[in-house]
């Protein structure tokens, strides 16, 4: 049971987001993830580890005719995600369900999605110092399913020639690529640079792949997030206006 809930917003107020006051709280990562999905009207998208639905809500706002499905292990977050879909007028377009990677809901049929997106837990269980807040620990630290298991699930769920898009820590890029190798091609590495001057390394990276693709890996220029004390114009268009990323 969540005792305290705040009502916040994403995309400069275009999306309402109810979320726990304590523990893991959505920031810019799910917004950037949603911006990287090349969905069009009529397509179905699966959000793996959907939390309170932040990424799904942002994508539903941008692509009015797509249908979204979310799977999340924490039942209380799923309840909030359902509320969020209704609050934003997306009831009937966003379907949130309880389940985990090892016991997915029966409604999730393998190979049935045009696109799969995920913001997996960033921390390896063997090296992490989990948060004392239980819900945040589950959201940020891998449990019985490691990163390879998350990618395996994403690949299983997407249809042939469909896309898999993941946002993750740049220092775990080697694990992410290893999990995709031989199963997905056309990989694009999209760094998220902290500043426009190039003075700091990227801490986050978006990885985009095509199931069964064969094109060689491509390193994108990526996106610089901050300049002159605020967001760059390019980042501002994504984070405040709901623009898509040119992956």
C-alpha positions in Angstrom: 0.0 0.0 0.0 1.3 3.5 -0.9 0.6 6.0 1.8 1.5 9.2 0.1 1.0 10.1 -3.6 1.9 13.2 -5.4 0.3 14.5 -8.6 3.0 15.8 -10.9 3.3 16.3 -14.7 5.5 15.6 -17.6 6.0 17.3 -21.0 5.4 20.7 -19.4 2.0 19.8 -18.0 0.8 18.0 -21.1 0.8 14.7 -19.2 -0.4 14.2 -15.6 1.5 11.7 -13.5 0.4 10.4 -10.1 3.3 8.6 -8.4 4.6 7.7 -4.9 5.9 10.6 -2.9 8.8 8.4 -1.7 11.0 5.9 -3.4 11.6 5.8 -7.2 10.1 8.8 -9.0 10.0 9.3 -12.7 12.4 11.9 -14.1 13.6 12.4 -17.6 14.6 8.8 -18.5 11.1 7.5 -19.4 10.4 10.7 -21.4 13.5 10.2 -23.4 12.8 6.5 -23.9 9.3 7.3 -25.2 10.7 9.9 -27.6 12.9 7.2 -29.2 10.1 4.8 -30.2 9.3 4.9 -33.9 5.7 4.0 -33.5 2.9 5.1 -35.8 -0.9 5.0 -35.6 -2.2 1.5 -35.4 0.9 -0.1 -33.9 1.1 -1.9 -30.6 3.9 -1.1 -28.1 4.9 -3.0 -25.0 6.5 -1.2 -22.0 8.5 -3.7 -19.9 8.9 -2.6 -16.3 6.3 0.2 -16.8 6.1 1.5 -13.3 3.4 4.2 -13.0 3.3 4.4 -16.8 5.4 7.5 -17.5 7.0 6.3 -20.7 3.7 4.9 -22.0 1.8 8.1 -21.2 4.4 10.2 -23.1 4.3 7.9 -26.1 0.5 7.9 -26.1 0.5 11.7 -26.1 2.9 11.9 -29.1 1.4 9.1 -31.2 -2.3 9.4 -30.9 -3.3 6.2 -32.7 -0.9 3.7 -31.1 -1.9 1.1 -28.5 0.2 0.6 -25.4 0.6 -2.3 -23.0 2.6 -2.2 -19.8 3.9 -5.0 -17.5 5.1 -4.2 -14.0 5.8 -6.5 -11.0 4.7 -4.0 -8.4 0.9 -4.2 -8.1 0.5 -0.8 -6.4 2.4 0.9 -9.3 0.1 -0.8 -11.8 -2.9 0.6 -10.0 -1.4 4.1 -10.3 -0.6 3.5 -13.9 -4.2 2.6 -14.6 -5.3 5.8 -12.8 -2.8 7.8 -14.8 -4.1 6.4 -18.1 -7.6 7.5 -17.2 -6.5 10.9 -15.9 -4.9 11.6 -19.3 -7.8 10.4 -21.4 -6.0 7.3 -22.5 -8.3 4.7 -21.1 -8.8 2.1 -23.8 -5.4 2.9 -25.3 -3.2 1.9 -22.4 -3.5 -1.5 -20.8 -1.4 -2.0 -17.7 -1.0 -5.4 -16.1 0.8 -7.1 -13.2 3.5 -9.6 -14.0 7.2 -10.2 -14.1 9.7 -11.5 -16.7 9.7 -15.0 -15.3 5.8 -15.2 -15.0 4.4 -12.9 -17.6 0.7 -12.4 -17.9 -1.0 -14.9 -20.2 -2.3 -12.0 -22.3 1.2 -11.2 -23.4 1.8 -13.3 -26.5 5.3 -13.7 -27.8 6.1 -11.9 -31.0 2.9 -9.8 -31.0 4.3 -6.2 -30.6 5.6 -3.8 -33.2 7.9 -2.2 -30.6 9.1 -3.0 -27.1 10.6 -0.4 -24.8 12.2 -0.7 -21.4 13.9 1.2 -18.7 15.4 -1.7 -16.7 16.8 -1.6 -13.2 20.2 0.1 -13.6 22.1 -1.6 -10.9 23.7 -5.1 -10.8 22.5 -6.9 -7.6 26.0 -8.1 -6.8 27.5 -4.6 -6.8 24.6 -2.4 -5.7 23.7 -1.0 -2.3 19.9 -1.2 -2.5 17.8 1.7 -1.3 16.1 1.0 2.1 12.9 2.0 0.4 11.5 -1.3 -0.9 9.7 0.0 -4.0 12.7 2.0 -5.1 15.0 -1.0 -4.5 12.9 -3.1 -6.8 12.8 -0.4 -9.5 16.6 0.3 -9.5 18.3 -3.0 -8.6 18.1 -6.3 -10.5 16.6 -9.2 -8.7 16.2 -12.7 -10.1 16.1 -11.3 -13.6 19.4 -9.7 -14.7 19.9 -7.4 -17.6 20.3 -10.4 -20.0 17.0 -11.7 -18.9 15.3 -8.4 -19.5 16.7 -8.2 -23.0 15.7 -11.8 -23.7 12.1 -11.0 -22.7 12.0 -7.9 -24.9 13.3 -9.9 -27.9 10.7 -12.6 -27.3 7.8 -10.2 -27.1 8.6 -8.2 -30.3 7.7 -9.4 -33.8 10.2 -10.1 -36.5 11.6 -6.8 -37.8 10.1 -5.0 -34.8 12.2 -2.7 -32.6 13.6 -3.0 -29.1 14.6 0.2 -27.4 16.3 0.4 -24.0 17.6 3.3 -21.9 20.4 2.3 -19.6 23.7 3.2 -17.9 26.5 3.8 -20.4 28.9 1.8 -18.2 26.8 -1.3 -18.8 26.7 -1.0 -22.5 28.9 -4.0 -23.0 26.4 -6.3 -21.2 23.5 -4.8 -23.2 25.2 -5.4 -26.5 26.2 -8.9 -25.5 22.6 -9.7 -24.8 21.5 -8.4 -28.2 24.3 -10.0 -30.2 23.1 -12.5 -32.8 19.4 -11.8 -32.1 19.0 -8.2 -33.2 20.8 -6.0 -35.7 20.6 -2.5 -37.0 21.8 -1.4 -33.6 22.0 2.4 -32.9 23.8 3.7 -29.9 22.4 7.1 -28.9 24.4 8.8 -26.1 22.8 11.2 -23.8 25.5 13.8 -23.1 25.1 15.8 -19.9 26.4 19.0 -21.5 26.7 20.5 -24.9 30.4 21.3 -24.6 31.5 17.6 -24.5 33.3 18.1 -21.3 31.6 15.2 -19.5 31.1 11.6 -20.5 27.6 10.2 -21.2 26.1 8.4 -18.2 23.0 7.2 -20.1 22.6 5.7 -23.5 19.6 4.7 -25.6 20.1 1.5 -27.5 17.8 0.8 -30.4 17.7 -2.5 -32.3 15.7 -4.5 -34.9 14.8 -8.1 -34.3 16.3 -10.1 -37.1 18.0 -7.0 -38.5 21.3 -7.2 -40.3 22.5 -3.6 -40.7 25.9 -2.7 -39.0 26.0 -1.0 -35.7 25.8 2.8 -35.9 27.0 5.4 -33.3 24.7 8.4 -33.3 25.8 11.9 -32.3 23.2 11.6 -29.6 21.6 14.4 -27.6 23.2 17.1 -25.4 20.9 17.7 -22.5 22.2 20.9 -20.8 23.8 24.2 -21.9 24.0 27.7 -20.3 22.3 26.6 -17.1 19.3 25.0 -18.7 18.2 22.4 -21.3 19.4 22.7 -24.8 16.8 23.6 -27.4 16.9 20.0 -28.7 16.4 18.5 -25.3 13.7 21.1 -24.4 11.7 20.1 -27.5 11.7 16.5 -26.3 11.2 17.0 -22.6 8.7 19.8 -22.6 7.0 19.6 -26.0 6.9 15.8 -26.6 9.0 15.8 -29.8 10.5 12.6 -31.1 14.2 11.8 -31.0 15.8 11.3 -34.5 17.3 7.9 -33.7 
